[in-house]
Amino acid sequence: MSPLTISQLTEQIRLTLENELEPIYWVVGELADFRQAPQGHVYFELVEKEGSQVLAKIRSNLWQFTYRSVSAKFESITGTSLKNGMKVLAQVAVNYHPVYGLSVNVKDIDPSFSLGERARIRQETIDRLTKEGLIRLNGRFELPPVVQRIAIVSSSTAAGYGDFVNQLDQNRYGYQVYHRLFNSLMQGNEAVTSLLSALEKIKAEIPTSGFDAVVIIRGGGAQLDLDCFDDYRLAAGISNFPLPIFTGIGHERDETVADLVAHTRLKTPTAVAEFLLSGFREFEENLGMVMQRLDRSTRSQLREEEARIHQLELRAKSLSKTRISLESEALKNRFSRIEAAAKNLLRLQNHQLTNTEKELKSSLNAFIQKQGERLENRETLLRQLNPESILKRGYTRTELDGTPIHLAALKEGDEIVTITLDRKINSIIKQIDEK
């Protein structure tokens, strides 16, 4: 076989493809690397996947004129534009270019297929969650009487987030709700990963933050923009989350799988805010009713206790009077007994005093008599010992300078004094003879 040039080979490939292939095919694939050129043409790849593995892909394009009509129709029916990650049913013509290789030229895209495919995937997710017991798992939590601390999963630029926060902060009742935003993508290929990341951050802060619940909100959007909320991973994350989760995704016609597994599903962010505030109002009303019942019960109890106290007062007065009367009679009897005992004791003491007086008088007379006799004896003795008595009998007393001579040291020439009954005689010693 003679060798061919590259152009000859590529020409044979082109002719073969044109002769062997149908002019038009309907193919199913996922849009990838979807981008629009400045001229208005759109370039992308149609990809076939099994899980996360790419089985096949082919370069594709939508020329400007076709893209305008196809995208307008698709958006009017599905409510969203063509974008990466979207599974579509496309009408294509196979092209082969000697320089750019094999590609397909997209002629049309069936929007009803995308809606149907979305419904099929959604039902498969619901069936799986039901089989695994996850559909109402998050609903097991009992809400506190008042949800005061909430974590918000939303985009800071979402209109629904702004409406939600304004509704809470500007409520006419003046209720205070602590809220904190955990920013997340709310649509697109990375939305599920971003939403799960926000939930993980909240879970990590539960021990210190004291959150009562989580609110996932966005400001509405087309049906296909909500595909991330039909994802199994997000639904499982919501089901197994350790706090009750509220959803207010903002769509009216349909509910997402995230709504099905959430603790409480409400249509819009403002509806979620109103629901939370209604809890405050209901709690306040219930508290008011409890206060009224408590007031009535307290008043009734006070009346009953007042009547009971009045009865006790009457009984106490009656018992006190009876007791006082008995004690008064007892005191009188005791006084009478004490008075009689005192009189008897006085009579006894008086008799004893009389006897004692008689004994004292008798003893005193005998003592006086005895003492009188002793005095007489002593008087007689004293009279006998009186120097005058001795002098009367003729005796004298001689002294030397006031000292009796029998006690003094005498010598010749001393002047001595001799005392008689009626005289005092001075003498001078001339001679002393020892006896």
C-alpha positions as CSV (number, residue, x, y, z in Angstrom):
1,M,0.0,0.0,0.0
2,S,1.3,3.4,-1.0
3,P,1.8,5.8,1.9
4,L,-0.8,8.7,2.3
5,T,-0.4,12.2,3.3
6,I,-2.0,13.4,6.5
7,S,-4.5,15.4,4.6
8,Q,-5.4,12.4,2.4
9,L,-6.0,10.3,5.5
10,T,-8.1,12.9,7.2
11,E,-10.1,13.4,4.0
12,Q,-10.8,9.7,3.9
13,I,-11.9,9.8,7.5
14,R,-14.2,12.7,6.8
15,L,-15.8,11.0,3.8
16,T,-16.2,7.8,5.6
17,L,-18.0,9.5,8.5
18,E,-20.2,11.4,6.1
19,N,-21.1,8.3,4.2
20,E,-21.5,5.9,7.2
21,L,-23.2,8.2,9.8
22,E,-26.7,9.6,10.0
23,P,-26.9,13.4,9.5
24,I,-28.5,13.9,12.9
25,Y,-28.3,12.0,16.3
26,W,-29.9,12.5,19.7
27,V,-27.4,12.0,22.4
28,V,-27.5,12.2,26.2
29,G,-24.5,13.8,28.0
30,E,-23.4,16.2,30.7
31,L,-22.3,19.7,29.9
32,A,-18.7,20.3,30.9
33,D,-16.3,23.2,30.4
34,F,-19.2,25.3,29.1
35,R,-18.1,28.7,27.9
36,Q,-19.3,31.4,25.5
37,A,-16.8,33.1,23.1
38,P,-16.9,36.9,22.5
39,Q,-18.5,36.2,19.1
40,G,-21.5,34.6,20.8
41,H,-20.6,31.0,19.9
42,V,-20.6,28.4,22.8
43,Y,-18.0,25.7,23.2
44,F,-18.2,22.8,25.6
45,E,-17.8,19.1,26.0
46,L,-20.5,16.4,26.2
47,V,-19.4,13.9,28.8
48,E,-20.6,10.5,29.8
49,K,-19.9,9.5,33.4
50,E,-20.3,6.5,35.7
51,G,-20.2,8.0,39.1
52,S,-17.2,10.2,39.1
53,Q,-15.4,8.3,36.3
54,V,-15.5,9.8,32.8
55,L,-16.4,7.0,30.3
56,A,-16.4,9.2,27.1
57,K,-16.4,12.8,26.0
58,I,-16.6,14.8,22.7
59,R,-15.9,18.4,21.8
60,S,-19.2,20.3,21.1
61,N,-20.2,23.7,19.9
62,L,-23.4,25.7,19.5
63,W,-23.2,28.5,16.9
64,Q,-24.4,31.9,17.9
65,F,-27.7,31.9,15.9
66,T,-28.7,28.4,17.1
67,Y,-27.6,29.1,20.7
68,R,-29.9,32.1,21.0
69,S,-33.0,30.1,20.0
70,V,-32.0,26.9,21.9
71,S,-31.1,28.7,25.2
72,A,-34.2,31.0,25.0
73,K,-36.5,28.0,24.7
74,F,-34.6,26.0,27.3
75,E,-34.7,28.8,29.8
76,S,-38.4,29.6,29.2
77,I,-39.4,26.0,29.9
78,T,-36.9,25.0,32.7
79,G,-36.5,28.4,34.3
80,T,-32.7,28.2,34.1
81,S,-29.9,28.6,31.7
82,L,-27.6,26.0,30.3
83,K,-24.5,25.5,32.5
84,N,-21.9,23.1,33.6
85,G,-22.9,19.8,35.2
86,M,-26.4,19.8,33.6
87,K,-27.4,16.6,31.9
88,V,-29.1,17.2,28.6
89,L,-30.6,15.4,25.5
90,A,-29.0,17.1,22.6
91,Q,-29.5,16.8,18.8
92,V,-26.1,16.8,17.2
93,A,-24.4,16.5,13.8
94,V,-21.0,14.8,13.7
95,N,-18.2,16.8,12.1
96,Y,-14.6,16.0,11.4
97,H,-12.1,18.7,10.6
98,P,-8.6,17.9,9.3
99,V,-7.1,20.3,11.8
100,Y,-9.5,20.4,14.8
101,G,-10.5,16.7,14.7
102,L,-13.8,15.2,15.7
103,S,-16.6,17.2,17.2
104,V,-20.3,17.6,17.2
105,N,-22.4,20.5,16.2
106,V,-25.4,20.9,18.5
107,K,-28.6,21.7,16.7
108,D,-31.1,21.5,19.5
109,I,-31.5,20.6,23.2
110,D,-34.7,19.1,24.6
111,P,-35.6,20.9,27.8
112,S,-38.2,18.4,28.8
113,F,-35.5,15.7,29.1
114,S,-33.6,17.8,31.7
115,L,-36.8,18.2,33.7
116,G,-37.6,14.5,33.5
117,E,-34.0,13.5,34.3
118,R,-34.1,15.7,37.3
119,A,-37.3,14.2,38.5
120,R,-35.9,10.7,38.0
121,I,-32.7,11.4,40.0
122,R,-34.8,13.1,42.7
123,Q,-37.0,10.1,43.1
124,E,-34.1,7.7,43.2
125,T,-32.6,9.9,46.0
126,I,-35.9,9.9,47.9
127,D,-36.1,6.1,47.6
128,R,-32.6,5.6,48.9
129,L,-33.1,8.0,51.8
130,T,-36.4,6.2,52.7
131,K,-34.7,2.8,52.6
132,E,-31.9,4.0,54.9
133,G,-34.4,5.6,57.4
134,L,-33.1,9.1,56.8
135,I,-36.3,10.9,55.6
136,R,-37.6,12.0,59.0
137,L,-34.4,11.4,61.0
138,N,-33.8,15.2,61.6
139,G,-37.5,15.5,62.7
140,R,-36.7,13.5,65.9
141,F,-35.5,16.7,67.6
142,E,-38.0,18.5,69.9
143,L,-37.8,22.2,69.3
144,P,-37.2,24.4,72.4
145,P,-40.1,26.7,73.3
146,V,-38.2,29.6,71.8
147,V,-35.5,29.3,69.2
148,Q,-33.2,32.1,70.2
149,R,-29.8,31.2,68.7
150,I,-29.6,30.2,65.0
151,A,-26.9,29.4,62.5
152,I,-27.8,30.5,58.9
153,V,-26.5,28.7,55.9
154,S,-26.9,31.1,52.9
155,S,-25.0,33.4,50.6
156,S,-24.3,36.9,52.0
157,T,-25.4,38.4,48.7
158,A,-28.7,36.4,48.4
159,A,-31.8,38.6,48.5
160,G,-33.5,35.9,50.6
161,Y,-30.8,36.2,53.3
162,G,-31.3,40.0,53.5
163,D,-35.1,39.6,53.7
164,F,-34.7,37.0,56.4
165,V,-32.4,39.0,58.6
166,N,-34.5,42.2,58.2
167,Q,-37.6,40.2,59.2
168,L,-35.9,39.0,62.4
169,D,-34.2,42.2,63.4
170,Q,-37.0,44.6,62.6
171,N,-39.9,42.6,64.1
172,R,-42.5,44.8,65.7
173,Y,-42.5,42.8,68.9
174,G,-38.9,43.7,69.8
175,Y,-37.8,40.0,70.1
176,Q,-34.1,39.5,70.1
177,V,-32.8,36.5,68.0
178,Y,-29.1,35.8,67.8
179,H,-28.1,34.8,64.3
180,R,-24.8,34.1,62.6
181,L,-24.2,33.5,58.8
182,F,-22.1,30.6,57.6
183,N,-21.6,31.7,54.0
184,S,-22.1,29.1,51.2
185,L,-22.7,28.8,47.5
186,M,-26.4,28.1,46.9
187,Q,-26.4,26.9,43.3
188,G,-24.0,25.4,40.8
189,N,-21.6,22.4,40.7
190,E,-19.8,23.3,43.9
191,A,-22.9,24.2,45.9
192,V,-23.3,20.8,47.6
193,T,-19.7,20.8,48.8
194,S,-20.0,24.3,50.0
195,L,-23.2,23.6,51.9
196,L,-21.8,20.5,53.6
197,S,-18.7,22.5,54.5
198,A,-20.9,25.2,56.2
199,L,-22.8,22.5,58.1
200,E,-19.5,21.0,59.3
201,K,-18.3,24.4,60.6
202,I,-21.6,24.8,62.5
203,K,-21.3,21.3,64.0
204,A,-17.8,22.0,65.2
205,E,-19.0,25.2,67.0
206,I,-22.1,23.6,68.6
207,P,-20.5,23.0,72.0
208,T,-19.4,26.6,72.4
209,S,-22.1,28.5,70.4
210,G,-25.2,27.1,72.0
211,F,-27.1,27.1,68.6
212,D,-30.7,26.0,68.9
213,A,-31.2,25.3,65.2
214,V,-29.9,25.8,61.7
215,V,-31.7,27.6,58.9
216,I,-30.9,27.0,55.2
217,I,-32.3,29.8,53.0
218,R,-32.0,31.3,49.5
219,G,-34.1,33.7,47.5
220,G,-35.9,31.4,45.1
221,G,-34.7,30.6,41.6
222,A,-35.4,28.3,38.7
223,Q,-36.1,24.6,39.3
224,L,-32.8,23.4,37.8
225,D,-31.0,25.9,40.0
226,L,-32.2,23.9,42.9
227,D,-30.6,20.7,41.8
228,C,-28.0,20.9,44.6
229,F,-30.9,20.6,47.1
230,D,-31.9,17.2,45.6
231,D,-28.4,15.8,46.1
232,Y,-28.1,12.7,48.3
233,R,-25.0,13.9,50.1
234,L,-26.6,17.1,51.3
235,A,-29.9,15.3,52.2
236,A,-27.9,12.7,54.3
237,G,-25.9,15.5,56.0
238,I,-29.2,17.3,56.9
239,S,-30.8,14.1,58.2
240,N,-27.8,13.2,60.4
241,F,-27.2,16.7,61.7
242,P,-27.3,17.0,65.5
243,L,-29.6,20.1,65.5
244,P,-33.0,20.7,63.9
245,I,-32.7,22.2,60.4
246,F,-35.2,24.6,58.8
247,T,-35.4,25.2,55.1
248,G,-36.7,28.2,53.3
249,I,-35.4,27.8,49.8
250,G,-37.9,30.1,48.2
251,H,-39.8,28.1,45.7
252,E,-43.5,27.6,45.5
253,R,-44.3,24.9,43.0
254,D,-42.1,22.0,44.2
255,E,-40.2,20.9,47.3
256,T,-36.7,19.6,47.2
257,V,-35.3,16.5,48.8
258,A,-33.6,18.9,51.4
259,D,-37.1,20.0,52.3
260,L,-38.2,16.4,52.8
261,V,-35.5,15.5,55.2
262,A,-35.4,18.9,57.1
263,H,-37.0,19.2,60.5
264,T,-39.3,22.0,59.3
265,R,-39.8,23.1,55.7
266,L,-41.2,26.5,54.9
267,K,-41.6,28.1,51.5
268,T,-39.6,31.3,51.8
269,P,-36.9,32.8,54.0
270,T,-39.5,35.3,55.3
271,A,-41.8,32.4,56.2
272,V,-39.0,30.9,58.2
273,A,-38.5,34.2,60.0
274,E,-42.2,34.5,60.7
275,F,-42.3,30.9,62.0
276,L,-39.4,31.6,64.4
277,L,-41.1,34.8,65.6
278,S,-44.4,33.0,66.0
279,G,-42.7,30.7,68.5
280,F,-41.8,33.8,70.5
281,R,-45.4,35.1,70.3
282,E,-46.8,31.7,71.2
283,F,-44.4,31.4,74.1
284,E,-45.3,34.9,75.3
285,E,-49.0,34.2,75.0
286,N,-48.7,30.9,76.8
287,L,-46.6,32.6,79.5
288,G,-49.3,35.3,79.8
289,M,-52.0,32.6,80.2
290,V,-49.8,30.8,82.7
291,M,-49.4,34.0,84.6
292,Q,-53.1,34.6,84.6
293,R,-53.8,31.1,85.8
294,L,-51.1,31.5,88.4
295,D,-52.6,34.8,89.5
296,R,-56.1,33.3,89.7
297,S,-54.8,30.3,91.5
298,T,-52.7,32.4,93.9
299,R,-55.7,34.7,94.7
300,S,-57.9,31.7,95.3
301,Q,-55.3,30.0,97.4
302,L,-54.8,33.3,99.4
303,R,-58.5,33.5,100.0
304,E,-58.6,29.9,101.2
305,E,-55.6,30.5,103.4
306,E,-57.1,33.7,104.8
307,A,-60.3,31.9,105.6
308,R,-58.2,29.1,107.1
309,I,-56.2,31.6,109.1
310,H,-59.4,33.3,110.3
311,Q,-60.7,29.9,111.5
312,L,-57.4,29.1,113.2
313,E,-57.5,32.6,114.8
314,L,-60.9,32.0,116.2
315,R,-59.9,28.5,117.5
316,A,-56.7,30.0,118.9
317,K,-58.7,32.7,120.7
318,S,-61.1,30.2,122.1
319,L,-58.4,27.8,123.1
320,S,-56.4,30.7,124.6
321,K,-59.3,31.9,126.7
322,T,-60.0,28.4,128.0
323,R,-56.3,27.9,128.6
324,I,-56.0,31.2,130.4
325,S,-59.1,30.4,132.5
326,L,-57.7,27.0,133.5
327,E,-54.3,28.5,134.2
328,S,-55.9,31.3,136.3
329,E,-57.8,28.8,138.3
330,A,-54.6,26.7,138.7
331,L,-52.8,29.8,139.8
332,K,-55.5,30.6,142.4
333,N,-55.3,27.1,143.8
334,R,-51.5,27.3,143.9
335,F,-51.7,30.7,145.6
336,S,-54.1,29.4,148.2
337,R,-51.9,26.4,148.8
338,I,-48.8,28.6,149.0
339,E,-50.6,31.1,151.3
340,A,-51.8,28.3,153.6
341,A,-48.3,26.7,153.6
342,A,-46.8,30.1,154.3
343,K,-49.1,30.7,157.3
344,N,-48.4,27.2,158.7
345,L,-44.7,27.9,158.2
346,L,-45.0,31.3,159.9
347,R,-46.9,29.7,162.9
348,L,-44.3,27.0,163.1
349,Q,-41.4,29.5,162.9
350,N,-43.1,31.8,165.4
351,H,-43.5,28.9,167.8
352,Q,-39.9,28.0,167.2
353,L,-38.8,31.6,167.8
354,T,-40.8,31.7,171.0
355,N,-39.1,28.5,172.2
356,T,-35.8,29.8,171.1
357,E,-36.5,33.1,172.9
358,K,-37.3,31.3,176.1
359,E,-34.2,29.1,175.8
360,L,-32.1,32.2,175.1
361,K,-33.5,34.1,178.1
362,S,-32.9,31.1,180.4
363,S,-29.4,30.6,179.0
364,L,-28.7,34.3,179.3
365,N,-29.9,34.5,182.9
366,A,-27.8,31.6,183.8
367,F,-24.8,33.1,182.0
368,I,-25.3,36.5,183.6
369,Q,-25.6,34.9,187.0
370,K,-22.5,32.8,186.5
371,Q,-20.6,35.8,185.2
372,G,-21.8,37.9,188.2
373,E,-20.5,35.2,190.5
374,R,-17.1,35.3,188.7
375,L,-17.0,39.0,188.9
376,E,-17.7,39.0,192.6
377,N,-14.9,36.4,193.1
378,R,-12.6,38.5,191.0
379,E,-13.6,41.6,192.9
380,T,-12.9,39.9,196.2
381,L,-9.5,38.7,194.8
382,L,-8.8,42.2,193.6
383,R,-9.6,43.7,196.9
384,Q,-7.3,41.3,198.5
385,L,-4.6,42.1,196.1
386,N,-5.1,45.9,196.4
387,P,-1.9,47.5,198.0
388,E,-4.0,49.6,200.2
389,S,-5.4,46.5,201.8
390,I,-1.8,45.3,202.5
391,L,-0.8,48.8,203.8
392,K,-3.8,48.8,206.1
393,R,-2.5,45.7,207.7
394,G,0.7,47.6,208.5
395,Y,2.9,46.7,205.6
396,T,5.0,49.3,203.7
397,R,6.5,49.5,200.2
398,T,10.0,50.7,199.7
399,E,11.4,51.8,196.2
400,L,14.6,53.1,194.7
401,D,13.8,55.5,191.9
402,G,10.4,53.8,191.5
403,T,11.8,50.3,191.5
404,P,11.0,48.0,194.4
405,I,14.1,47.5,196.5
406,H,14.1,43.8,196.1
407,L,14.6,44.3,192.4
408,A,17.1,47.1,192.6
409,A,20.8,47.0,193.1
410,L,21.2,48.9,196.4
411,K,24.3,50.5,197.9
412,E,25.1,52.7,200.8
413,G,24.1,56.3,200.3
414,D,21.2,55.5,198.0
415,E,18.0,57.5,198.8
416,I,15.0,55.2,199.1
417,V,11.3,56.0,199.5
418,T,9.1,54.1,201.9
419,I,5.3,54.3,201.4
420,T,2.8,53.5,204.2
421,L,-1.0,53.8,204.2
422,D,-0.9,57.5,204.9
423,R,2.8,58.6,204.7
424,K,5.7,58.8,202.3
425,I,9.1,58.5,204.0
426,N,12.5,59.3,202.4
427,S,15.6,57.6,203.9
428,I,19.3,57.3,203.1
429,I,21.0,53.9,203.3
430,K,23.8,53.9,205.8
431,Q,24.5,50.3,206.0
432,I,23.5,47.1,204.1
433,D,23.7,43.8,205.9
434,E,23.3,40.6,204.0
435,K,20.8,38.3,205.6
